[in-house]
Amino acid sequence: MKRIYTLALVFLGILAVAGFNTSCGFSTPADPEHPLYVSYTISAGIVSFDGPDQLQIDIEAWIKSNSIVYDTQVNYSTGEASEFKKTDEEAIKQYNEVFLPKFKTYLNNLAAQLDKGTYGKVNTVKATIYTSASRLQGNGGSLKYEHHEFVYPYSSQH
């Protein structure tokens, strides 16, 4: 019986030493470096709208399906805007060269659909829509922001 008691004490002692060693961090390796990511959103939204409800629903659906949202790896420490210069430039380029032309084409197609009567007999549509490119992490995350006026029928007086 004495032998079992001695073995149990030795086992408990080993567990105590292992627990102390682990809790004090003597045997834990350094944490591996994890890459940092930042999130970008290139999108649009309706600021004001006066027109057929279905048209507004269709515009919102187009925005949802054509928004560009992505994460990209960036090593940063302070969160200052200068640390994101390269990836910010890439996001602005996507905004200017991909999203904005596609958005403007969509607005032109809306005018053509209204001319064809797709939304019934519509006298006027007035919408203010913003387009933007932004970064979620860090300082200075608003990269681009513009308002676009959509007026139907188009009048040279506006």
BAFI-3210 file (N, C-alpha, C; in Angstrom, 3 decimals, decimal comma, padded with zeros to 6 digits):
// residues 158
n [1|2|3|4|5|6|7|8|9|10|11|12|13|14|15|16|17|18|19|20|21|22|23|24|25|26|27|28|29|30|31|32|33|34|35|36|37|38|39|40|41|42|43|44|45|46|47|48|49|50|51|52|53|54|55|56|57|58|59|60|61|62|63|64|65|66|67|68|69|70|71|72|73|74|75|76|77|78|79|80|81|82|83|84|85|86|87|88|89|90|91|92|93|94|95|96|97|98|99|100|101|102|103|104|105|106|107|108|109|110|111|112|113|114|115|116|117|118|119|120|121|122|123|124|125|126|127|128|129|130|131|132|133|134|135|136|137|138|139|140|141|142|143|144|145|146|147|148|149|150|151|152|153|154|155|156|157|158]
n.u [000,820|001,986|003,692|001,955|000,934|003,288|003,905|001,649|002,030|004,425|003,529|001,606|003,339|004,882|002,871|002,275|004,704|004,826|002,499|003,131|005,361|004,225|002,276|003,799|005,079|007,528|008,093|006,697|006,540|007,362|004,673|003,440|003,909|001,136|-000,505|-001,714|-004,810|-006,738|-009,924|-011,729|-014,260|-016,141|-018,676|-022,138|-024,961|-028,322|-029,148|-031,280|-034,564|-037,023|-039,466|-040,705|-041,436|-040,537|-038,400|-036,558|-036,102|-034,910|-032,577|-031,261|-030,881|-029,134|-026,918|-026,244|-025,508|-023,335|-021,415|-018,092|-016,294|-013,627|-010,827|-007,443|-004,009|-002,006|000,766|000,787|001,275|000,694|-001,645|-001,852|-002,706|-000,724|000,465|-001,115|-000,899|-000,236|-002,213|-004,492|-004,315|-004,692|-007,356|-008,672|-008,092|-009,567|-012,095|-012,264|-011,769|-013,218|-015,659|-017,004|-017,323|-019,020|-021,214|-022,079|-022,816|-024,914|-026,765|-027,320|-028,569|-030,818|-032,234|-032,854|-034,513|-036,627|-037,517|-038,505|-040,686|-040,579|-041,052|-043,637|-045,826|-043,964|-043,507|-041,550|-038,307|-036,213|-033,161|-030,616|-027,551|-024,885|-021,462|-018,752|-015,476|-013,881|-011,872|-011,839|-010,190|-007,793|-006,674|-008,172|-009,929|-011,861|-011,796|-012,742|-015,578|-018,535|-021,317|-024,074|-026,386|-029,430|-031,724|-034,832|-037,254|-034,293|-033,152|-031,833|-031,766|-031,130]
n.v [-001,172|001,121|001,523|002,126|004,498|006,083|006,051|007,395|009,931|010,679|010,743|012,808|014,880|015,083|015,917|018,401|019,815|019,829|021,284|023,757|024,479|024,760|026,756|028,966|029,479|028,410|026,328|026,825|027,371|030,232|032,238|031,635|033,765|035,485|036,326|039,601|040,998|043,201|044,642|045,494|047,464|048,105|049,856|050,941|053,066|054,097|057,410|059,247|058,809|059,036|057,635|054,731|051,981|049,391|049,914|051,053|048,812|047,146|048,601|048,483|045,720|045,357|046,776|045,230|042,794|043,558|044,776|045,037|043,208|042,428|040,786|041,462|040,646|042,458|043,799|045,544|047,924|050,245|051,254|053,542|055,501|055,548|053,056|051,473|052,188|050,982|048,904|050,443|052,041|050,060|049,355|051,753|051,886|049,678|050,645|052,926|051,822|049,459|049,174|051,771|052,429|050,288|050,834|053,316|052,545|050,885|052,796|054,198|052,132|051,858|054,198|053,632|051,404|052,603|054,281|052,334|051,485|049,545|049,765|050,563|053,387|056,056|059,159|060,815|060,287|060,656|060,335|060,097|058,731|057,212|056,343|054,385|053,679|051,887|051,168|048,928|048,543|050,381|053,875|056,621|055,358|055,903|055,956|056,756|058,696|059,500|061,376|060,679|061,885|060,780|061,442|061,223|062,001|062,969|066,250|069,138|071,332|070,722]
n.w [000,000|000,735|-001,387|-003,537|-002,609|-002,634|-005,384|-006,344|-005,198|-006,467|-009,111|-008,924|-008,259|-010,585|-012,361|-011,189|-011,538|-014,346|-014,925|-013,698|-015,220|-017,765|-017,317|-016,648|-018,945|-019,694|-021,439|-023,729|-027,185|-029,236|-030,424|-033,658|-036,519|-037,669|-040,609|-041,407|-042,372|-044,453|-045,103|-047,983|-049,511|-052,316|-053,501|-053,734|-052,966|-052,233|-051,770|-051,935|-053,296|-055,769|-057,381|-059,209|-057,048|-057,696|-059,382|-057,621|-056,013|-057,913|-058,490|-056,010|-055,868|-058,029|-057,082|-054,837|-056,057|-057,603|-056,080|-054,834|-052,669|-050,652|-049,037|-048,296|-047,867|-045,656|-044,065|-041,218|-038,556|-037,013|-038,093|-039,529|-042,398|-044,351|-044,288|-045,822|-048,424|-050,981|-051,302|-051,047|-053,326|-055,258|-054,726|-055,313|-058,000|-058,938|-058,329|-060,030|-062,594|-062,895|-061,278|-061,347|-064,201|-064,908|-063,281|-064,306|-066,890|-066,200|-065,203|-067,587|-068,994|-067,409|-068,022|-070,687|-070,318|-068,967|-070,992|-072,745|-071,348|-069,396|-066,654|-066,599|-067,200|-066,588|-065,254|-064,003|-062,597|-059,917|-058,519|-056,103|-055,892|-054,222|-054,792|-053,625|-052,298|-049,856|-046,920|-044,256|-041,930|-039,960|-040,175|-041,988|-043,856|-045,801|-049,096|-051,654|-052,583|-054,063|-055,352|-057,469|-059,723|-060,891|-063,251|-064,719|-067,096|-068,852|-068,622|-070,096|-068,548|-065,954]
ca.u [000,000|002,901|004,248|000,930|000,901|004,499|003,728|000,630|002,668|005,383|002,720|001,063|004,461|005,206|001,794|002,426|005,851|004,439|001,536|003,854|006,209|003,361|001,603|004,774|005,542|008,909|008,293|005,852|007,267|006,834|003,512|003,816|003,429|-000,095|-000,630|-002,793|-005,623|-007,631|-011,119|-012,104|-015,610|-016,405|-020,108|-022,987|-026,161|-029,286|-029,268|-032,683|-035,185|-038,412|-039,804|-041,405|-040,844|-039,830|-037,131|-035,663|-035,735|-033,974|-031,294|-030,631|-030,442|-027,945|-025,814|-025,858|-024,836|-022,152|-020,442|-016,824|-015,869|-012,542|-009,767|-006,110|-002,986|-001,186|001,451|000,739|001,435|000,057|-002,944|-001,821|-003,092|000,465|000,793|-002,013|-000,808|-000,275|-003,509|-005,492|-004,225|-005,312|-008,803|-009,113|-008,019|-010,742|-013,252|-012,277|-011,685|-014,137|-016,990|-017,643|-017,841|-020,140|-022,321|-022,581|-023,494|-026,196|-027,676|-027,751|-029,520|-032,067|-032,940|-033,387|-035,633|-037,735|-038,026|-039,251|-041,885|-040,376|-041,631|-044,931|-045,760|-043,249|-043,315|-040,241|-037,515|-035,083|-032,425|-029,237|-026,892|-023,451|-020,541|-017,646|-014,452|-013,447|-011,089|-012,408|-009,194|-006,847|-007,146|-008,358|-010,471|-012,739|-010,871|-013,470|-017,000|-019,113|-022,765|-024,499|-027,797|-030,127|-032,981|-035,530|-036,476|-033,159|-033,414|-030,600|-031,861|-030,623]
ca.v [000,000|002,234|001,697|002,813|005,881|006,737|006,245|008,432|011,212|010,969|011,107|014,142|015,813|015,283|016,737|019,763|020,431|020,054|022,392|024,992|024,757|025,219|028,008|030,057|029,695|027,997|025,398|027,120|028,034|031,538|032,167|031,844|035,007|035,353|037,461|040,541|041,259|044,347|044,438|046,588|047,427|049,040|049,664|052,104|053,068|055,125|058,491|059,640|058,189|059,369|056,911|053,467|051,119|048,271|050,431|051,157|047,439|046,654|049,292|047,910|044,361|045,490|047,181|044,076|041,760|044,075|045,322|044,301|043,123|041,452|040,925|041,297|040,588|043,652|043,846|046,899|047,916|051,385|051,541|054,811|055,349|055,334|051,629|050,811|052,944|050,123|048,233|051,493|052,400|048,972|049,456|052,931|051,509|048,839|051,538|053,772|051,097|048,328|049,414|053,014|052,305|049,356|051,550|054,321|051,796|050,449|053,951|054,422|051,066|052,168|055,207|052,936|050,576|053,518|054,694|051,214|051,219|048,372|050,041|051,195|054,799|056,783|060,566|061,292|059,558|061,433|059,525|060,431|057,475|057,391|055,233|054,553|052,666|052,095|050,149|048,791|048,657|051,495|055,259|057,130|054,261|056,337|056,198|057,499|058,846|060,416|061,353|060,653|062,226|060,125|062,146|060,753|062,113|063,859|067,622|069,905|072,409|070,264]
ca.w [000,000|000,801|-002,725|-004,326|-002,100|-003,116|-006,821|-006,546|-004,874|-007,536|-010,274|-008,661|-008,320|-012,002|-012,906|-010,663|-012,209|-015,741|-014,919|-013,397|-016,372|-018,855|-016,974|-016,624|-020,300|-019,881|-022,544|-024,892|-028,266|-029,614|-031,315|-035,061|-037,110|-038,438|-041,534|-041,150|-043,550|-044,431|-045,913|-048,871|-050,070|-053,409|-053,618|-053,949|-052,144|-052,580|-050,790|-052,031|-054,464|-056,067|-058,597|-058,956|-056,017|-058,313|-059,895|-056,470|-055,642|-058,928|-058,300|-054,814|-056,211|-058,864|-056,195|-054,016|-056,847|-058,289|-055,134|-054,756|-051,267|-050,580|-048,040|-048,856|-046,817|-045,476|-042,778|-040,667|-037,105|-036,353|-038,688|-040,271|-043,807|-045,183|-044,308|-046,761|-049,673|-052,172|-051,429|-051,276|-054,743|-056,014|-054,539|-056,070|-059,413|-059,198|-058,287|-061,229|-063,860|-062,977|-060,717|-061,799|-065,574|-064,903|-062,661|-065,256|-067,944|-065,636|-065,184|-068,974|-069,318|-066,705|-068,821|-071,855|-069,854|-068,692|-072,312|-073,314|-070,560|-068,538|-065,338|-066,822|-067,578|-065,539|-065,630|-063,545|-061,605|-059,398|-057,545|-055,765|-055,541|-053,970|-055,027|-052,690|-052,069|-048,474|-046,217|-042,918|-040,865|-040,014|-040,278|-043,344|-044,640|-046,891|-050,200|-052,689|-052,305|-055,046|-055,561|-058,864|-059,871|-061,988|-063,487|-065,913|-068,327|-068,761|-069,092|-070,147|-067,568|-064,645]
c.u [000,874|003,478|003,253|000,868|002,108|004,380|002,707|001,218|003,668|004,617|002,132|002,160|004,854|004,146|001,925|003,574|005,499|003,453|002,210|004,691|005,379|002,752|002,565|005,388|006,978|009,103|007,447|006,676|006,627|005,655|003,966|003,244|002,169|-000,192|-001,830|-003,520|-006,414|-008,773|-011,436|-013,525|-015,729|-017,873|-020,826|-024,172|-027,055|-029,377|-030,714|-033,253|-036,633|-038,734|-040,516|-040,663|-040,023|-038,475|-036,116|-035,194|-034,704|-032,600|-030,557|-030,128|-029,185|-026,736|-025,319|-025,068|-023,558|-021,129|-019,207|-016,363|-014,790|-011,585|-008,438|-005,091|-002,137|-000,519|001,477|000,841|000,669|-001,339|-002,995|-002,088|-001,892|000,852|-000,043|-001,933|-000,973|-001,647|-004,645|-005,497|-004,873|-006,838|-009,368|-009,094|-009,218|-012,015|-013,371|-012,400|-012,689|-015,543|-017,684|-018,121|-019,055|-021,388|-022,926|-023,309|-024,864|-027,201|-028,182|-028,774|-030,858|-032,887|-033,563|-034,583|-036,855|-038,360|-038,904|-040,536|-041,783|-041,038|-042,997|-044,741|-045,167|-043,014|-041,937|-039,613|-036,385|-034,420|-031,037|-028,614|-025,414|-022,700|-019,343|-016,680|-013,924|-012,673|-011,598|-011,381|-008,343|-007,514|-007,322|-008,930|-011,417|-011,856|-011,498|-014,933|-017,536|-020,627|-023,043|-025,992|-028,347|-031,485|-033,570|-036,860|-035,386|-033,543|-032,120|-030,612|-031,323|-029,136]
c.v [001,250|002,551|002,444|004,277|006,670|007,022|007,352|009,808|011,622|011,427|012,511|015,211|016,119|016,166|018,199|020,490|020,739|021,225|023,724|025,425|025,332|026,581|029,192|030,304|029,264|027,119|025,722|027,825|029,392|031,351|032,402|033,176|034,713|036,551|038,327|040,815|042,541|044,072|045,691|046,367|048,510|048,828|050,972|052,004|054,227|056,134|058,982|059,069|058,627|058,739|055,625|052,591|049,984|048,710|050,548|049,771|046,879|047,312|048,694|046,493|044,416|045,845|045,984|043,045|042,247|044,732|044,430|044,364|042,056|041,790|040,719|041,384|041,860|043,549|045,290|046,821|049,050|051,679|052,877|054,546|055,041|053,855|050,860|051,415|052,061|049,477|049,243|051,904|051,330|049,041|050,635|052,634|050,632|049,677|052,306|052,988|049,951|048,738|050,635|052,936|051,375|050,025|052,566|053,658|051,336|051,599|054,275|053,370|051,291|053,175|054,551|052,066|051,436|054,009|053,605|050,922|050,011|048,552|050,728|052,639|055,579|058,197|061,070|060,293|060,488|060,595|060,111|059,150|057,769|056,153|055,469|053,381|052,925|050,886|050,106|049,059|049,917|052,849|055,642|056,103|054,649|056,777|057,040|057,559|059,888|060,266|061,401|060,935|061,495|060,803|061,619|061,495|063,159|065,219|068,381|071,067|072,005|070,329]
c.w [000,000|-000,570|-003,625|-003,906|-002,612|-004,618|-007,113|-006,255|-005,951|-008,791|-010,105|-008,720|-009,764|-012,659|-012,449|-011,357|-013,674|-015,840|-014,658|-014,594|-017,520|-018,535|-016,934|-017,994|-020,544|-021,108|-023,768|-025,957|-028,573|-030,564|-032,743|-035,556|-037,920|-039,361|-041,155|-042,457|-043,347|-045,400|-046,710|-049,370|-051,126|-053,755|-053,890|-053,001|-052,539|-051,441|-050,757|-053,319|-054,572|-057,415|-058,240|-057,937|-056,629|-058,869|-058,763|-056,023|-056,623|-058,797|-057,110|-055,083|-057,073|-058,003|-055,397|-054,836|-057,528|-057,368|-055,102|-053,298|-051,197|-049,440|-048,742|-047,716|-046,825|-044,107|-042,308|-039,153|-036,440|-036,882|-039,406|-041,746|-044,703|-045,275|-045,340|-048,163|-050,908|-052,351|-051,613|-052,745|-055,623|-055,909|-055,328|-057,562|-059,784|-059,222|-059,600|-062,530|-064,008|-062,534|-061,311|-063,256|-065,661|-064,326|-063,624|-066,435|-067,455|-065,597|-066,591|-069,403|-068,622|-067,501|-070,043|-071,470|-069,544|-070,000|-072,928|-072,547|-069,668|-067,176|-065,464|-067,255|-066,395|-066,029|-065,239|-062,573|-061,208|-058,307|-057,339|-055,235|-055,297|-054,409|-054,115|-052,744|-050,671|-047,945|-044,792|-041,818|-041,049|-040,130|-041,741|-044,289|-045,761|-048,058|-051,309|-052,274|-053,263|-055,059|-057,054|-058,890|-061,090|-062,106|-064,793|-066,000|-068,172|-069,337|-069,058|-069,164|-066,214|-064,584]
res [m|k|r|i|y|t|l|a|l|v|f|l|g|i|l|a|v|a|g|f|n|t|s|c|g|f|s|t|p|a|d|p|e|h|p|l|y|v|s|y|t|i|s|a|g|i|v|s|f|d|g|p|d|q|l|q|i|d|i|e|a|w|i|k|s|n|s|i|v|y|d|t|q|v|n|y|s|t|g|e|a|s|e|f|k|k|t|d|e|e|a|i|k|q|y|n|e|v|f|l|p|k|f|k|t|y|l|n|n|l|a|a|q|l|d|k|g|t|y|g|k|v|n|t|v|k|a|t|i|y|t|s|a|s|r|l|q|g|n|g|g|s|l|k|y|e|h|h|e|f|v|y|p|y|s|s|q|h]
***
